[in-house]
Amino acid sequence: AGIDYISVASFGHLITAHVAFLKNADIIPVEALKLDNVKTGLYMLHCLPLRLVGSEGSPIRCILIK
């Protein structure tokens, strides 16, 4: 499963999708993650965000470990 544009929400429902994801503390949305060249399999994904004071989001560095 995946998306074909840079948002976890559908084009017409931007707020609804983000509220649904952010209500559950166990799910953190990661947008625009390019996995085209990753082979199917089980991986550990580590996402390292910047700590930005007063921000609701951050650029992140993702590390994928097989």
C-alpha positions as CSV (number, residue, x, y, z in Angstrom):
1,A,0.0,0.0,0.0
2,G,1.1,3.5,-0.5
3,I,0.2,6.9,-1.9
4,D,1.0,8.6,-5.2
5,Y,1.5,12.2,-3.9
6,I,3.1,13.9,-1.0
7,S,0.4,13.7,1.7
8,V,-1.1,10.9,3.7
9,A,-4.6,12.4,3.1
10,S,-6.8,12.2,0.1
11,F,-6.9,15.5,-2.0
12,G,-10.3,16.5,-0.6
13,H,-9.9,15.4,3.0
14,L,-6.5,16.9,4.3
15,I,-7.5,17.6,7.9
16,T,-9.5,14.4,8.5
17,A,-6.6,12.0,7.7
18,H,-4.1,13.9,9.8
19,V,-6.5,14.0,12.8
20,A,-7.1,10.3,12.4
21,F,-3.3,9.5,12.4
22,L,-2.4,11.9,15.2
23,K,-5.1,10.7,17.5
24,N,-3.3,7.4,17.9
25,A,0.1,7.9,19.6
26,D,1.4,4.6,18.2
27,I,1.2,5.8,14.5
28,I,3.5,8.6,13.2
29,P,2.9,9.6,9.6
30,V,6.0,9.8,7.4
31,E,5.4,11.6,4.1
32,A,7.4,11.5,0.8
33,L,9.5,8.4,1.8
34,K,10.9,7.0,-1.5
35,L,10.9,3.2,-1.3
36,D,10.8,2.4,-5.1
37,N,14.1,0.5,-5.1
38,V,13.5,-1.4,-1.9
39,K,12.9,-5.1,-2.3
40,T,9.9,-6.7,-0.6
41,G,10.8,-8.0,2.8
42,L,10.8,-7.3,6.5
43,Y,12.8,-4.2,7.6
44,M,13.2,-2.0,10.7
45,L,12.6,1.6,9.9
46,H,14.3,4.2,12.1
47,C,13.2,7.9,11.6
48,L,15.3,10.6,13.2
49,P,13.5,13.9,13.4
50,L,15.0,17.3,14.2
51,R,13.8,18.7,17.5
52,L,12.2,22.0,16.4
53,V,10.8,24.1,19.2
54,G,7.1,25.1,18.5
55,S,6.8,23.0,15.4
56,E,4.2,20.3,14.6
57,G,6.5,18.6,12.1
58,S,10.1,18.1,11.1
59,P,12.4,17.0,8.3
60,I,13.6,13.5,9.2
61,R,16.5,11.2,8.3
62,C,15.2,7.6,7.8
63,I,17.3,4.5,8.1
64,L,16.0,1.2,6.7
65,I,17.7,-1.9,8.1
66,K,17.0,-5.4,6.7
